[in-house]
Amino acid sequence: MFNKKTVRDIDVKGKKVLVRVDFNVPTKDGKVGDDTRIRSALPTIDYLLEKGAAVILCSHLGRPKGGPDPKYTMKPVAEYLAKLMGKPVAFADDCIGPAAEAAAKALKPGGVLVLENTRFHPEEEKNDVEMSRKLASLAEVYVNDAFGSAHRAHASTEGVTKFLPGVAGFLLEKEIKYLGQAIADPKRPFVAILGGAKISDKIGVIKNLLSKADTILIGGGMANTFLKAKGLDMADSLVEADALDTARELLAVGGKKLVLPDDMVLADKFDADAASKTVDVGNVPAGWRILDIGPKTVAEYGRIVASAGTVVWNGPMGVFEFPKFAEGTYGVAKAVAASKAISVIGGGDSVAAIQQSGLTDKITHISTGGGASLEMLEGIELPGLAALQDK
């Protein structure tokens, strides 16, 4: 299934290894928030250090516009990593050029260096050859362990492999194995749960999964568009008007595979403190909008999930940022956690729901990449993976 070389297949003793990690973590006032992505990279970093490598880490952070922005510096991430590892971690004020070269040159085997944000150079996202070459010049081997960025063909994810032999880290391998396995050879029944606001973001995913999954459970704002396409009045609910024809086509192709909500939780305005009521689908009064799936739907989705062999979930069931309209998402989270299925969860909101429910340890695999996991579900080859050496 996984046909790329990994860190196990190379000799790194005494070598400088450039590792592309996904340290795109929330930072505020110089403090790191959720550290899941940093912790997820530790097995690869520790393994390389044990094998006698000098480890140079590079990552992007946030979306700086056109150049360096102190708000997006990697420095607090380097300091956090040092605490986590209980050893010094060096930091370079740039990811290419004299500062990076000097820091890389000074790094000894067993040492760790974090480079400044790769996106401080606009050339990163352009997959610029010169930037790729400069990054590659810092090391002798390249490891991609950044699943969250593997769907981007950037200098630090794809371009660098033109100049250095590239292999996968443990996190990238694990992500591809779980998600790839879930889609290519699932234990059946295979149930996909898709939520989020828009159908347009997930058309490719739904089309691909209709040929692979046994059942697709739909929630979130995208359910409104499907229901409207069936001719139901959605009142003031979010509906993607220009996706209605697509929704009709998907319903025609999907038949009984595509399961839509039976009841909804409504709000009289888009607000955490809005008045709420639960109605059956098709009974949305004027002036009200759907913000969550209702209890009957949660029970039905739970029943389907309970007998699944594989469950893949991407996207919340409602506006779960508002506690009043989070019950649908939490209800589904509990059902997935309670099932005996192989469960794979991707996408920031669904992952957050599982974490807030305290159910993380009941899930087989929690993906660290939203966009990348969606593209895998869509069956698109990831450039950052394709660029690595085959076994």
C-alpha positions as CSV (number, residue, x, y, z in Angstrom):
1,M,0.0,0.0,0.0
2,F,2.7,2.5,1.0
3,N,5.3,2.3,-1.7
4,K,7.7,5.2,-0.7
5,K,11.0,4.9,1.1
6,T,10.9,6.0,4.7
7,V,13.5,7.1,7.3
8,R,14.0,3.3,8.0
9,D,15.4,2.8,4.5
10,I,18.3,5.3,4.7
11,D,21.5,5.7,6.6
12,V,21.6,9.1,8.4
13,K,24.6,8.6,10.7
14,G,26.7,11.7,10.8
15,K,24.5,13.4,8.2
16,K,22.5,16.6,8.2
17,V,18.9,15.8,7.6
18,L,16.4,18.5,6.4
19,V,12.9,17.5,7.8
20,R,9.8,19.3,6.5
21,V,7.5,19.2,9.5
22,D,4.0,20.7,9.9
23,F,4.5,23.1,12.7
24,N,1.7,25.4,11.5
25,V,0.3,25.6,15.1
26,P,-1.7,28.4,16.7
27,T,0.5,30.9,18.5
28,K,-0.6,34.0,20.4
29,D,1.7,36.5,22.2
30,G,4.7,34.2,21.6
31,K,2.9,31.2,23.2
32,V,2.0,28.0,21.4
33,G,-1.7,26.9,21.6
34,D,-2.6,23.4,20.5
35,D,0.6,21.4,20.2
36,T,-0.8,18.3,18.5
37,R,1.2,18.8,15.3
38,I,4.5,19.4,17.2
39,R,4.0,16.2,19.2
40,S,3.1,14.3,16.1
41,A,6.5,15.0,14.6
42,L,8.5,13.8,17.6
43,P,8.8,10.1,16.6
44,T,10.6,11.0,13.4
45,I,12.8,13.6,15.1
46,D,13.7,11.2,17.9
47,Y,14.4,8.4,15.5
48,L,16.8,10.5,13.4
49,L,18.7,11.7,16.5
50,E,19.0,8.1,17.8
51,K,20.5,7.1,14.4
52,G,23.2,9.9,14.7
53,A,21.8,12.6,12.5
54,A,21.8,16.4,12.8
55,V,18.2,17.4,12.4
56,I,17.2,20.6,10.6
57,L,13.5,21.4,10.8
58,C,11.6,23.6,8.4
59,S,7.9,24.6,8.3
60,H,5.5,27.4,7.4
61,L,3.4,29.1,10.0
62,G,0.2,31.0,9.1
63,R,-0.2,33.1,6.0
64,P,2.4,36.0,6.1
65,K,1.9,38.4,3.2
66,G,4.8,38.8,0.9
67,G,7.7,38.8,3.5
68,P,8.7,38.4,7.1
69,D,6.1,39.2,9.7
70,P,7.0,38.9,13.4
71,K,3.5,37.6,14.2
72,Y,4.3,34.4,12.3
73,T,7.9,33.7,13.5
74,M,8.8,30.1,14.3
75,K,10.9,31.2,17.3
76,P,8.2,30.4,20.0
77,V,7.7,27.0,18.3
78,A,11.5,26.3,18.6
79,E,11.4,27.3,22.3
80,Y,8.4,25.0,22.8
81,L,10.0,22.1,21.1
82,A,13.1,22.5,23.3
83,K,10.9,22.3,26.4
84,L,9.1,19.3,25.0
85,M,12.3,17.4,24.1
86,G,14.1,18.6,27.3
87,K,17.2,19.6,25.2
88,P,18.5,22.7,23.5
89,V,17.0,23.5,20.1
90,A,18.9,26.1,17.9
91,F,17.0,28.7,15.9
92,A,18.0,30.4,12.6
93,D,16.5,33.8,11.8
94,D,16.0,32.7,8.2
95,C,15.3,29.4,6.3
96,I,17.8,30.1,3.5
97,G,20.8,32.5,3.0
98,P,23.8,33.2,5.3
99,A,21.9,32.9,8.7
100,A,20.5,29.5,7.8
101,E,23.8,28.3,6.3
102,A,25.8,29.3,9.3
103,A,23.4,27.6,11.8
104,A,23.3,24.4,9.7
105,K,27.0,24.3,9.4
106,A,27.5,24.7,13.2
107,L,25.0,21.9,13.9
108,K,26.5,18.6,15.2
109,P,25.0,15.1,15.1
110,G,22.4,14.8,17.8
111,G,21.6,18.5,17.5
112,V,18.3,20.1,16.4
113,L,17.9,23.3,14.5
114,V,14.6,25.1,13.6
115,L,14.6,27.4,10.6
116,E,12.5,30.5,10.3
117,N,9.1,30.4,8.6
118,T,9.5,29.2,5.0
119,R,6.7,31.4,3.9
120,F,8.7,34.6,4.8
121,H,9.9,34.0,1.2
122,P,7.2,34.4,-1.5
123,E,9.3,31.9,-3.5
124,E,8.2,29.1,-1.2
125,E,4.6,28.9,-2.5
126,K,5.8,29.5,-6.1
127,N,8.0,26.3,-5.7
128,D,10.9,28.4,-6.9
129,V,13.9,26.4,-8.1
130,E,16.5,28.7,-6.5
131,M,14.9,28.7,-3.1
132,S,14.6,24.9,-3.3
133,R,18.3,24.6,-4.2
134,K,19.3,26.9,-1.2
135,L,17.1,24.9,1.2
136,A,18.6,21.6,-0.1
137,S,22.2,23.0,0.3
138,L,21.7,22.9,4.1
139,A,21.5,19.1,4.3
140,E,22.4,15.8,2.7
141,V,19.1,14.0,3.0
142,Y,15.5,15.2,2.9
143,V,12.5,13.8,5.0
144,N,8.9,14.9,4.4
145,D,6.9,14.4,7.6
146,A,4.4,17.2,6.9
147,F,1.2,15.5,5.8
148,G,-0.7,18.8,6.4
149,S,1.3,20.4,3.6
150,A,1.8,17.3,1.3
151,H,-1.0,18.5,-1.0
152,R,1.0,21.6,-1.8
153,A,3.8,21.7,-4.4
154,H,6.0,24.2,-2.6
155,A,9.8,24.7,-2.5
156,S,10.0,23.0,1.0
157,T,7.6,20.1,0.1
158,E,8.3,19.3,-3.5
159,G,11.0,21.5,-5.0
160,V,13.7,20.4,-2.6
161,T,13.5,16.8,-3.8
162,K,15.0,17.8,-7.1
163,F,18.3,18.4,-5.2
164,L,18.2,15.9,-2.3
165,P,17.1,12.2,-2.0
166,G,13.7,12.4,-0.3
167,V,11.9,9.9,2.0
168,A,8.9,9.9,4.2
169,G,8.8,10.4,8.0
170,F,6.7,8.2,10.3
171,L,3.7,10.7,10.5
172,L,3.4,11.0,6.7
173,E,3.6,7.2,6.4
174,K,1.0,6.7,9.1
175,E,-1.4,9.3,7.6
176,I,-1.2,7.8,4.1
177,K,-1.5,4.2,5.4
178,Y,-4.7,4.9,7.4
179,L,-6.4,7.2,5.0
180,G,-5.2,5.3,1.9
181,Q,-6.3,2.0,3.4
182,A,-9.7,3.3,4.5
183,I,-10.4,4.3,0.9
184,A,-8.6,1.6,-1.1
185,D,-9.4,-1.5,0.9
186,P,-11.9,-0.6,3.7
187,K,-13.3,-3.1,6.2
188,R,-17.0,-3.0,5.3
189,P,-19.5,-1.6,5.7
190,F,-17.6,1.6,4.9
191,V,-19.4,4.7,6.2
192,A,-18.3,8.2,5.3
193,I,-19.6,11.2,7.3
194,L,-19.3,14.5,5.6
195,G,-20.2,17.9,7.1
196,G,-19.1,21.5,6.8
197,A,-20.7,24.5,5.1
198,K,-20.4,24.0,1.4
199,I,-21.0,21.2,-1.1
200,S,-18.6,23.0,-3.5
201,D,-15.6,22.2,-1.2
202,K,-16.4,18.5,-1.3
203,I,-17.9,17.7,-4.7
204,G,-14.8,15.7,-5.7
205,V,-14.8,13.9,-2.4
206,I,-18.5,13.0,-2.6
207,K,-18.1,11.8,-6.2
208,N,-15.1,9.6,-5.3
209,L,-16.7,8.2,-2.2
210,L,-19.9,7.3,-3.9
211,S,-17.9,4.7,-5.8
212,K,-16.2,3.4,-2.7
213,A,-18.4,3.9,0.4
214,D,-21.5,1.9,1.3
215,T,-23.2,4.9,3.0
216,I,-22.5,8.6,3.1
217,L,-24.0,10.6,6.0
218,I,-24.4,14.3,5.3
219,G,-24.6,17.1,7.9
220,G,-23.6,20.7,8.3
221,G,-24.6,23.5,5.9
222,M,-24.1,21.3,2.9
223,A,-27.1,19.2,4.0
224,N,-29.3,22.3,3.5
225,T,-28.3,22.6,-0.2
226,F,-29.1,18.9,-0.7
227,L,-32.5,19.3,1.0
228,K,-33.2,22.5,-1.1
229,A,-32.3,20.5,-4.2
230,K,-35.0,18.0,-3.2
231,G,-37.5,20.8,-3.3
232,L,-37.7,21.5,0.5
233,D,-38.1,25.1,1.8
234,M,-34.9,26.1,3.8
235,A,-36.2,29.5,4.9
236,D,-33.2,31.6,6.0
237,S,-30.8,28.7,6.1
238,L,-27.4,28.8,4.4
239,V,-27.9,27.3,0.9
240,E,-25.4,27.3,-1.9
241,A,-27.6,28.4,-4.8
242,D,-25.0,27.8,-7.5
243,A,-24.5,24.2,-6.3
244,L,-28.1,23.1,-6.5
245,D,-27.7,21.5,-9.9
246,T,-24.6,19.6,-8.7
247,A,-26.6,18.5,-5.6
248,R,-29.4,17.1,-7.8
249,E,-26.8,15.2,-9.9
250,L,-25.2,13.7,-6.8
251,L,-28.6,12.7,-5.3
252,A,-29.5,11.0,-8.6
253,V,-26.2,9.1,-8.7
254,G,-26.0,8.4,-5.0
255,G,-29.5,7.1,-4.5
256,K,-29.9,5.5,-1.1
257,K,-26.2,5.8,-0.4
258,L,-26.5,9.5,0.4
259,V,-28.3,9.9,3.7
260,L,-29.7,13.3,4.7
261,P,-31.0,14.5,8.1
262,D,-34.6,13.8,9.2
263,D,-34.8,16.7,11.7
264,M,-33.0,19.9,12.4
265,V,-32.2,22.3,15.2
266,L,-33.2,25.9,14.1
267,A,-32.2,29.3,15.3
268,D,-34.0,32.6,14.8
269,K,-30.7,34.3,14.0
270,F,-27.0,33.4,13.5
271,D,-25.9,33.9,17.1
272,A,-24.7,31.8,20.0
273,D,-27.6,33.0,22.1
274,A,-30.3,32.6,19.4
275,A,-33.7,31.1,20.3
276,S,-33.7,27.5,19.1
277,K,-36.2,24.8,18.3
278,T,-36.2,21.3,16.7
279,V,-38.3,20.5,13.7
280,D,-38.6,17.7,11.1
281,V,-37.0,18.4,7.8
282,G,-39.4,20.4,5.5
283,N,-40.9,22.3,8.4
284,V,-38.6,25.3,8.6
285,P,-40.7,28.4,9.3
286,A,-39.9,31.7,7.7
287,G,-37.3,33.8,9.5
288,W,-35.5,30.7,11.0
289,R,-32.3,28.9,9.9
290,I,-30.9,25.4,10.3
291,L,-27.8,25.4,12.5
292,D,-27.5,21.7,13.5
293,I,-28.8,18.2,12.9
294,G,-31.6,17.1,15.3
295,P,-31.7,14.3,17.8
296,K,-33.6,11.8,15.5
297,T,-30.8,12.3,12.9
298,V,-28.1,11.8,15.5
299,A,-29.8,8.6,16.6
300,E,-30.1,7.3,13.0
301,Y,-26.5,8.2,12.1
302,G,-25.4,6.6,15.3
303,R,-27.2,3.4,14.4
304,I,-25.5,3.3,11.0
305,V,-22.1,4.0,12.5
306,A,-22.6,1.3,15.1
307,S,-22.5,-1.5,12.5
308,A,-19.7,0.0,10.3
309,G,-16.4,-1.7,9.7
310,T,-14.7,1.6,8.6
311,V,-15.7,5.2,9.4
312,V,-14.1,8.2,7.8
313,W,-15.4,11.6,9.1
314,N,-14.6,15.1,7.7
315,G,-16.5,18.2,8.7
316,P,-18.9,19.2,11.6
317,M,-22.6,18.5,11.6
318,G,-23.6,22.0,12.6
319,V,-22.3,25.4,13.8
320,F,-20.5,23.7,16.6
321,E,-18.7,26.9,17.7
322,F,-22.0,27.8,19.3
323,P,-22.5,25.4,22.3
324,K,-26.3,25.4,21.7
325,F,-25.8,24.1,18.2
326,A,-23.0,21.6,18.9
327,E,-25.0,18.6,20.0
328,G,-25.2,17.1,16.6
329,T,-21.5,17.1,16.1
330,Y,-20.9,15.8,19.6
331,G,-23.5,13.1,19.2
332,V,-21.8,11.9,16.0
333,A,-18.4,12.1,17.8
334,K,-19.7,9.8,20.6
335,A,-21.2,7.3,18.1
336,V,-17.9,7.1,16.2
337,A,-15.9,6.7,19.4
338,A,-18.3,4.0,20.7
339,S,-18.2,2.0,17.4
340,K,-15.8,-1.0,16.9
341,A,-15.0,0.4,13.4
342,I,-11.6,1.5,12.2
343,S,-12.1,5.3,12.5
344,V,-10.2,8.0,10.7
345,I,-11.1,11.6,11.4
346,G,-9.7,14.6,9.4
347,G,-10.5,18.3,9.1
348,G,-10.0,20.8,11.9
349,D,-13.5,21.1,13.2
350,S,-14.2,17.3,13.4
351,V,-10.9,16.8,15.2
352,A,-11.6,19.7,17.6
353,A,-15.0,18.1,18.4
354,I,-13.4,14.8,19.2
355,Q,-10.8,16.5,21.4
356,Q,-13.3,18.6,23.2
357,S,-15.5,15.5,23.8
358,G,-12.4,13.9,25.4
359,L,-12.7,10.9,23.0
360,T,-9.4,11.1,21.2
361,D,-8.1,7.8,22.5
362,K,-11.2,6.0,21.2
363,I,-10.4,6.9,17.6
364,T,-8.1,4.8,15.4
365,H,-6.4,7.7,13.6
366,I,-6.8,11.5,13.9
367,S,-5.4,13.2,10.8
368,T,-3.2,16.3,11.2
369,G,-4.1,17.6,7.7
370,G,-7.4,19.1,6.7
371,G,-6.8,20.0,3.0
372,A,-4.5,17.0,2.5
373,S,-6.9,14.5,3.9
374,L,-9.7,16.0,1.7
375,E,-7.6,15.6,-1.4
376,M,-6.8,12.0,-0.4
377,L,-10.5,11.3,0.0
378,E,-11.0,12.8,-3.4
379,G,-8.4,10.4,-4.9
380,I,-5.9,13.2,-5.9
381,E,-2.2,12.4,-5.8
382,L,-0.3,14.5,-3.2
383,P,2.7,16.3,-4.8
384,G,4.7,16.2,-1.6
385,L,4.3,12.4,-1.5
386,A,4.8,11.8,-5.2
387,A,8.1,13.6,-5.1
388,L,9.6,11.1,-2.6
389,Q,11.7,8.1,-3.6
390,D,9.9,4.8,-4.4
391,K,10.8,1.7,-2.4
